[in-house]
Amino acid sequence: MNNKLLTYMGFAKKAGKLVSGVNTVTFNINKRKVKLVILAEDISENSRKKIMKEIRKGQVDYIECGTIDELSHATGAAGRSVFAILDDNFAEVIKKTID
């Protein structure tokens, strides 16, 4: 797991540019606010199907990395497996960190 990714997610949360949870992320994808979706590697199959449908429909970039525990701990959102970045700059930095 990339520690820089977790750090940037924490910064985005503090800046109010990160949302979490399948329903909240879906809502923001439909509002065209989401720049990047981050999925936990151990997300449930049902949640994966639901969010992937929305990602394809909204044509949003996504990455899969980390576990639910790692991502939730970094953002202070217990038990969440889906996160969305709402800022272009944070999204670009996170994509570069993953590459």
VMD Tcl script that draws the C-alpha trace (Angstrom):
set ca {
  {0.00 0.00 0.00}
  {1.28 3.43 -0.96}
  {1.59 5.70 2.09}
  {1.54 8.82 -0.11}
  {-1.89 7.82 -1.41}
  {-3.20 7.56 2.15}
  {-1.67 10.93 3.00}
  {-3.26 12.63 -0.01}
  {-6.62 11.06 0.82}
  {-6.31 12.49 4.34}
  {-5.51 15.93 2.92}
  {-8.49 15.73 0.57}
  {-10.76 14.78 3.49}
  {-9.55 17.76 5.53}
  {-10.08 20.05 2.54}
  {-13.65 18.77 2.08}
  {-12.82 17.25 -1.30}
  {-13.34 13.58 -0.42}
  {-16.62 11.74 0.03}
  {-17.13 8.10 0.96}
  {-19.75 5.39 0.77}
  {-21.45 3.84 -2.25}
  {-24.58 6.00 -2.11}
  {-22.77 9.30 -1.54}
  {-20.25 8.58 -4.29}
  {-23.06 7.56 -6.67}
  {-24.92 10.80 -5.91}
  {-21.79 12.87 -6.64}
  {-21.05 10.95 -9.86}
  {-24.55 11.78 -11.07}
  {-23.95 15.46 -10.18}
  {-20.71 15.31 -12.25}
  {-18.57 16.37 -9.27}
  {-16.35 13.28 -9.03}
  {-12.86 13.41 -10.56}
  {-11.56 10.04 -9.30}
  {-13.06 7.04 -7.52}
  {-10.92 4.94 -5.19}
  {-12.11 1.39 -4.48}
  {-10.80 -0.92 -1.79}
  {-9.44 -4.19 -3.13}
  {-11.64 -6.17 -0.73}
  {-14.93 -4.42 -1.60}
  {-18.01 -6.67 -1.59}
  {-19.14 -8.02 -4.96}
  {-22.54 -6.34 -4.70}
  {-21.02 -2.93 -3.95}
  {-18.49 -3.41 -6.77}
  {-21.23 -4.10 -9.31}
  {-23.28 -1.10 -8.19}
  {-20.43 1.40 -8.20}
  {-18.84 0.10 -11.43}
  {-22.16 0.63 -13.22}
  {-22.15 4.26 -12.07}
  {-18.47 4.74 -12.94}
  {-19.05 3.51 -16.50}
  {-22.20 5.61 -16.87}
  {-20.47 8.75 -15.58}
  {-17.19 8.00 -17.41}
  {-15.14 8.60 -14.27}
  {-11.57 7.39 -13.69}
  {-11.07 4.89 -10.88}
  {-8.32 3.02 -9.11}
  {-8.34 -0.04 -6.88}
  {-5.85 -0.15 -4.04}
  {-5.58 -0.87 -0.36}
  {-7.97 -2.62 1.95}
  {-11.11 -1.29 3.57}
  {-9.26 -1.00 6.89}
  {-6.31 0.93 5.41}
  {-8.45 3.39 3.45}
  {-10.96 3.86 6.26}
  {-8.21 4.51 8.81}
  {-6.53 7.11 6.55}
  {-9.77 9.04 6.10}
  {-11.42 8.50 9.48}
  {-14.47 6.88 7.87}
  {-14.87 3.45 9.45}
  {-15.91 0.55 7.24}
  {-16.02 2.43 3.93}
  {-14.86 0.76 0.73}
  {-15.63 3.45 -1.88}
  {-14.16 6.96 -1.90}
  {-14.38 9.81 -4.40}
  {-12.09 12.77 -4.94}
  {-13.96 15.94 -5.89}
  {-10.96 18.08 -6.85}
  {-8.93 17.96 -10.09}
  {-5.60 18.67 -8.39}
  {-5.96 15.96 -5.74}
  {-7.11 13.52 -8.43}
  {-4.06 14.21 -10.62}
  {-1.60 13.91 -7.74}
  {-3.14 10.61 -6.62}
  {-3.06 9.20 -10.18}
  {0.63 10.13 -10.48}
  {1.35 8.55 -7.09}
  {-0.19 5.26 -8.21}
  {1.72 5.14 -11.53}
}
mol new
graphics top color blue
foreach p $ca { graphics top sphere $p radius 0.5 }
foreach p [lrange $ca 0 end-1] q [lrange $ca 1 end] { graphics top cylinder $p $q radius 0.2 }
display resetview
